[in-house]
């Protein structure tokens, strides 16, 4: 089976089975909202390796909204939920479950069952993490995830500073958020986003200074 054909079939079955199980879908992703959290399941297959990959991630609904305010992308505030799954200017989220499944034969029945299986597995994972419905719970998970990555890949480009800054902003802790912005600017960290020649942290700093001036 060609890769393009496999992608098309996986997306179709994910949409079909997702609808039956109460998930919304966009392309190769299924997503849903539980409490304050946005859960996204990415499913993809490799025609050459005969493997199906899946990754379930989560992030607070409020975090992307604050990201867009900082970046000046307020039009995104009214965008469909699906933008959070694959938008170029969205937070990646923290992984809850990921892995691969060997599929020696790509059959219609096999793809259908695999798609449903990925969704059922994701639902079970979300249910088992029933405590993960608040920003604070997400931050605890994210800090643990960040520590795990740093231990396994010391030189990784990954970091958790954007989420820390946004969390402080949402809690009204603007001094702490400003401290992070200044430190990351000094470290020449763009935060992965550059708009109008300004990095995420430079834009954060400007917004925080503007807020301080308005209340002063």
C-alpha angles and dihedrals in degrees: 000000000000117000093240091053092047092050091051093050094046091051091049094050092043089054093046096048093037092057090051091052098043100260126131116222141205119182109307094350133086119194144179141173122238115180107314093337132099114211121196128188117198116197124185138158136212113219091194097048096036090229133133116211127200135180127185114198137171141201136166115271090229095057098070089044091056091044090057092048090053092047092046092244096131092150087072090064088080096041122119117271091251090074088074091063100059110358114137090228101050135100116264096226129214122287118245097174135358140159145113138273123210112232110185091185129033102216129159091246092045093052092046093051093043092051092049090044092055091051094047090048090050091050091052091050092050091049093049089052092053091143090063098090103105139065092245092052090050091052091053090052092045094051091051091047091048092051091049092053093047090052094049097038109024094179096047119140088220118109138162099222098110091056092046092052094047091048091054091049092051090050091050092247095137097158090059091046091050091050090054092047092051093047094049092047089053088049089052091238112158093193087231093282129092121176123176090351091304124114124227090259095047090051090047090051092050092050093048092049090049091052091049091051093049094052092040 
